[in-house]
Amino acid sequence: MSYTQLSRIILSLLLVATCNVAAQECPEESPLQHYTGVGTYVCPCFVSGEEAGAVFDAPEEHYPIQILRVGIGWGSQSGNAPQQIEESINIYGAGLPNPGSLLYSLPGPLLTDGAINEFNLESLLGEVIVDSGEFAVTLKFLFDNAGDPSAPSMVHDGNGCQIGKNVVYAIPGGWTDACILGVSGDWVIYVIYRQVNCTTGIGEEHIVLNGAPAFLWAAQPNPFSTSTKIDFYMAKENLARLSVYDVRGCKVATLTNSNYIPGKHSIMWEGRNMNSQRLSSGVYFFELQVENFRTVQKVIISR
């Protein structure tokens, strides 16, 4: 089989898998935000290259999480400034005193005056995954607005600034708690997310009614560093082959190729290839094949 043929097969599998993944997707959780009210306090106090944002922390049991959308409050004192493109929306892997490494960046966000502008990171960036702990969402400025009362900028709620929840990257000075700089409220920023792993309530009886000979659950945990568990369901006794592919469409491991009785089965995988060598960090795909039926799930190794 040629590489092109294999790539086409993998692509078709992923298209089929989209239906299965959609059926299992975890629901959206309540938004993460610190501000209250509508946020009408404009801060025209930034120069190009500076950033302002909020530090968030989802419930521990929700991690890892996928960030779906973020909202950024933007306004001017007049309320009629034209739309403006800024440098980027950035997501960092920690909170104060230093948000640490940049995880994701959405360049060129277009912001409308007098609104909380929402940006869909799921469709624009693929999967934005935060493994654990605090993370920061910021807006990086492309244009100066400091000292210009008519310029649009970030807005806060004016209801008191919560220490440790609001950040500024100042030039000079670096990362600083916005409250220490005199900001009198919480930045108007929210995050919509969902869990990567959750109980979806999909029962075995639904799988049988759907007429599929097998069903493949998402790996847990995902992402993983040492090992992950893959669950699959067999509607009747049959031969099942569970394989792992890398992003190039190359098979890196076969986890099983055996007969299974009806019911739910589990296989542990330590992120090793067919030669028992540890695979590097990255995205991989499980493929479960039963007769002519194939289904795929994505998993991330994070060493």
N, C-alpha and C positions, 0 to 999 in steps of 0.2 A: 504494500500500500504506500502510495506517495505521500509526502508531507502535505501537499495541497489537499488530497482526498481526506487525510486524517483531520486537517484543520476544518474542512467543511463538515465533517461528522461532529466534531466538537462544537462547532457553532450551532448546528441543528439541535444538539443535545441541550445546549444552553438555552435556546429558544423554547424548547419543551419544558426545561426546568423552571423557566420564569413562571409558568402557571402554577407549578407546585410550590415555589417559594412564596408567591403572592398569597396562596391559601394559608400559609403558615406564618406570615409576617406578624410580628408582635404589634399590638396596638400602640398608638401614640400615647405618651404619658402627659401628665399635666405640665404646662410650660414652666421652665425655670426663669425666674425674674426676681429682681430686688426692688424695683421702683413701684410706686403706687400712683394712681391717678393717670392723667394724660401726659404729663411732662411738658411744661411750657417754659422752662427756664433755659435760655440759650446761653452757650458758653463760647463766644467768639474769642478764643484764647489759645489757638494752636497755629503752629507753623508747619510747613511742608516737612514730612518725615516723622512727625510726632504721631502718637496713637492714644486713643482713649477707649476704655472697654470695661467689661465686668468679669468677675471671677465667679464661676459656678461649680457646684458639687451635687451630683445626683445622689439619691439614696444608694448606699453601698451595695445593696442586694440587686440593684438594677444593672450594674456594670458587668460586661462591657456594654456601651451604648452607641447607637448610631445617631448622629446629629442630622436632622432632616432639614430644618429651616432655622434661620435666625432673623430677628427683627431689630432694626436700628432706628432709634428716634432721631429725627433731623428737622431743623427748623431755623427760622430767622425771626428777628423782632418784628419785621413788617409782615411776614407770612406770605409774601408773594415773590420770593427769590426764584429765579429759573432753576430747572433741574441741573444738578452738578455731578460730575464724575469725580470720585476720590480714588486714592491709590489702591486700596484693597481692604477686604475683610479677612482678618487673620484669626486662626485658632491655635493656641499654645497649650502645651501639655502640663501646665502647672499654674499655680496662683502666685500671690505675693510671698516673699519680696521680689521674686524674679520668675515670670511665667515660663522661663526655660525655652525649650526647643520649639520651633514653629512646626506644627503638624500639618496644617492645610492653609491655603491662601486663595481667596477668590479675587482676582484682579478686576479693577475698573468698575466697582459698583455705582450704579446710577441712582442718585438720591433725590427725592421729591420733598420740597419744603412743606412743613406742617403735617407730616405723616410719619408713622412707624413703617419704614420700608422693609418688606419681607423678602428674603432671598432664599431660594430653594437650593440648598447645597447637595441634596440627593441627586437631582437631575444634572447639575452642573459639574459636580466633582466625583461622581460615583459614590462609594460608601465612605463617609467620614466617621471613623471609629475612634472612640476614646476608651481606653482599657480600664482606667480606674482613677479615683481621686479628683482633685480640683483641676479645672482647666479654665482658660481665659479666652474670651471672644472680644476682639478689638476692631476698631476702624482706624486705618492708617490714612493720614491726610496727604493729599497731593497738592492742595492749594493753601496758602496762608489765609487765615481769617482773624488772627490776633489783632485786637484793637479796632476792628471794623464793625461797628454796631449793626450795619446793614447786611453783613455777610451771614450766610447759613452755616450752621455748625451742629455738633452734638448737643443734645438737650438732656436735662436731668429733671427730677420731679420736685426739687426744692424742699423735700420733706425730711431732710436730715441725711447725712452721708454715713453709710454703714462701713466702719473700719474693716479692711480686708476684703471688701466686695467690689471696689471700684479702683481701676488702675489707670495710670497715665504713663506714657513713655515720653519724657521731656528731653528737649535738646537745648542746653546740656542737662545732665542730671540722670538720664536713664529711667528705669522703672521706679515708680513712686506710687504710694497710696494716694488716690485723688483727694481723700479727705484731708490729708496733711497739707495738700496744696491749697486748701480753702474751698474746694467744691462743696456746695451746701446741700447736695442731694445725690440720689443714686442715678447713674446713667440709665437712660431708657433703652434697654437691650433685653431681648428675651431669646430663649432657645427652645425649639420643639425637637423632641427626641423620642426614640423608642429603644427598648432593650434589644440586644442582639439575640439573646437566648431567653425564652420564656415558655410557659405552659400555654399552649394555644387552644386546648380543649378539643383538638381533632381526635376523635376516637376511632378505634379499629372498625367499628360498624360503618362509619362514613367511608372508609377506604374500600370496603367490600361493595357498598352500594355504588360507588363511583366506577366499579368494574375494572379497576386496575389490579394486575396480579401482584403488585408489590408497592410499597410506599417507603420513601427515604426521608428520615427526619434530618434537621440541621444538626451538625456536630456540636457537642457540648463538652468542654467550653470551646468557644470560638470568638476571638483568636485563642491559641494555646501555645505553650512553650515546651512542655514535656510530653503530654499525652492528651488525647481527646477520645470521646466515646461516640461511636456512630451507631444509631438505632435504625432498624428497618423492619418492615412488617411484610409477611408473606400471606397472601390470601388462601393459598393452597400449597401442598407440598410441591416443590419445584427446585430446579437448579438455579442458584443465584451467584452472580459474579460481581464482586465489589472491587473496583479499580480506582487508582488515583492518577490524575494527570496534572502536569504543570501548565502554565499559561501559554506555552508554545504548542500545546496539544500532544505532548509526548507522555506516554505512560511511564510513571516512575515506580509504581508498586501495584501488586494485586493482593488484596487483603483476604479475599476468600473466593473460592470457586467450588462450591459444594452444594449438596442437596439440603434443604431446610424444610421442616414441617410447618404447618400453618401457625401464625402467631408472630409475636414480636421477638426480635433477636438483637444482640448487641455485640460490637467488635471494638476493641481498644486499638488505637493507632498511636505510635510514639513518634510520628513524623520521620520515619525512615524509609529509604527506597528498597528495591528488591534485593539489594546487596547488603541490607541492614545498616547502611550509612545514613547518618543524620542529614536531613535535607535542610537547606538554608531557609532563612526567613522569606516569606512571600505568600502569594495566593496560589492555592491548589484547588482541584475539583474532584469530588467523589462521583463516580458513576456506578449506579446499581443497574445491572442488566438481568432481566428475567424473561426468557423466551425472546420475543422481539420488542419487549417493553424496556425503555431506558429512562432513567431519571437522574438528575445531577444536583448536587449541592456544593456550595463554595465554602472553603475553610481557609483560614489565615494562620500561618506559623509565625510566631513572634518570639524569636530567641532572645 
